[in-house]
Structure formats: structure tokens, C-alpha cells
Amino acid sequence: RAEVMENFFFVEATASVQQTYYNPFGPTPPGLVNATDNRLTTSTYRVSPYIEGFLTNTIRYRLQNDNVWSNLGSSPIGDDRVYTNRLFGSIDRDPTPYGGGIDVDRPEYRFEDRSRTQLLELARVRAIYQPDPVWRFFVSGGYERNRFTLSEYGGSIYGLGFQWRPTERTRVDALWEHRFFGESYLFEFDHRTRLASFTLGASRNISSYPQE
């Protein structure tokens, strides 16, 4: 992570190479000595320039451009190399006790043969109410348009959720949203003690093959 311009312009870069198995029900030897057709080497390289800062003491912004190159190592479905470009921008106002925000998300996946692309576009507006440091409630609405290989989907989205912070060691986040595929949700619970930590999570959303 490099800070190109102080407190304004940053660049992050990551590289990851690992060996995994395409099918969990196929041959999965415990070591790497015996190679099988089910094993593949995946590599991912990411460069993400972004700017962020504050317009006022309570209003912050962020604009990010993720560039990801994925090599799926001769995977059985044939989509070995994928370039992912994700544009993300947001403006948020801290609740005092009312706040809100706007975010725009546009990930695009370009496959090696360049004959197929997948494009997702989403814009969302949020209203936030925080009566005290323990509770935070929000509602959201927006529009999405998605173009896949054989189909396109578009329409309005809307949702609601809350955050609960009863102590510094306990956290609960819950989100429900109506999307083009139906109901999307996220629930996370974390609690820490001196000797143990507990985590419970459940979610339903979409993901792409390069992400997996």
C-alpha cells in the first residue's frame, strides 16, 4: 500500500498464487507430490488506485478502481484467464443522529476470448438513524442493471438493516435487501471473551466464477 499523495491518493497491490482442487469430490491427495487432473494452480494479481478524504468533518468520500488479473490454471470449464475491473464510489455522512450515503458499484468481467463479458451496475441511496452509540438503523433504495452471457436483468432494489454494539466485544450486523434474483441477506454475530471468541454468520448474495 503506497500513499502517493498525503491523505488523498493511495495505491494498493496484491499477488496471490496457490494450488487447489477444482472438484471437492474428485481426487484430492493430501500432499502435492502426486499430481491429478483435478488439481490446478490459480494466480491473482490486483492493482487498486483510489482517492479518499473528507468534504467536511462528517462527510467523507471514496473513489476506487480495482484491476484484477486471474489465471485459473487450465480449469476444466476453459475460462482460464479473466480480467476484472471494478469501479466503486461512495459519499457518506456520519449520523448525528441522522445521516446517509450514496454508493455506485460497477464490476465487469472480461474473459480470455473476449467474446463474453459480464457487467453489473448498481446505484444505491441510504438513510441512517443512530439514536445512540449502541444502535444504528438504515433503509436503502436504488436501481441495478446486470448483463450476463445469455440474459439481462434490471430493476429497483430496496432494503433495511441495523447494527448493534452493546459492548466493545460484541457486534451484530443484519441486512435484508430485495435484488433481481430475490431476497439477499447478511447476518453476522461476533462476541469475544478473555479466553474465547464466537462467530455466527449467514448470507445470500451473488458471486462470479473468478471470485470463487
Disulfide bonds with the S-S distance in Angstrom:
none
